[in-house]
């Protein structure tokens, strides 16, 4: 009974069927009919004209986005627990050609405008210090908290006033939208976001993520960067196929709601063991080493998270019986 990562979830049936249907002769790279539909499909979803590029990993999506928004001599503001800081092996610095990450703090891996403004204000305006060029936030965050449209808009306004590019790491963007019940547009470009890494792998995709630019000025350079980075796959139609299938009929939202609902059930069992509120599909619990071992002895798999904490992650295909069994086991601790 595995609750350690939504990356390990199965591919959803709609995505798998679309991949199979794409297994036919077509133009190579991104010149196929399915890839040609991508920007239009995402433009419809976001209610504005966007440019959408498929890539194979979230690391590539984040790093390509940041390379478009930040020069090699600039810095990118992010939370010190951000994925781009702790889990991407320096890829943002590599893709940007050496940009620096400027780290801020905030509960649950969220940044506030005050924190961001303070970081900017700490940098002297001279050539001896790296100047901030972009802000990157994660929604839902690495601790499962969700930025609301108003919170994103406050950061977006700060970015505009300070001349920063604004990137959103949306590895669990679907979970955030499902939680809020808002329009994807309200959580992104209407709130000032310039680029979004739209995650699909954690939500039922096989191997595709999408880099969305709200505005066309970054597309051409990003096409070259994607190729140079080794992410222009020769059979790109399989990438586009799974993404389009998950957009049709809001499969991406259905999957995210299922994962969120499973996490909510675990949260209801946890009570005052919760480290943070559960707003998406991650649950952080206070458990002793003995309690963690007791859960594992019953067949539950999860990550230890620091000292005295555990992280439980649900997915679109979490077995309701397994979720209920874990909830019961948590209640019995």
FENLINPE-V493388 format. One record per helix or strand of 3 or more residues. SS is the DSSP state (@ for helix, = for strand). FROM is the first residue (numbers start at 1). LEN is the number of residues. If there is no record, write none. Layout:
ss:from:len
SS:FROM:LEN
SS:FROM:LEN
This chain:
ss:from:len
@:6:3
@:13:9
@:33:4
@:38:9
=:51:5
@:58:12
=:74:6
@:83:4
@:91:6
=:100:5
@:107:3
@:113:9
=:131:8
@:149:14
=:165:6
@:173:8
@:189:3
=:195:4
@:201:3
=:209:5
@:219:10
@:237:37
=:282:5
@:289:9
=:309:5
@:320:12
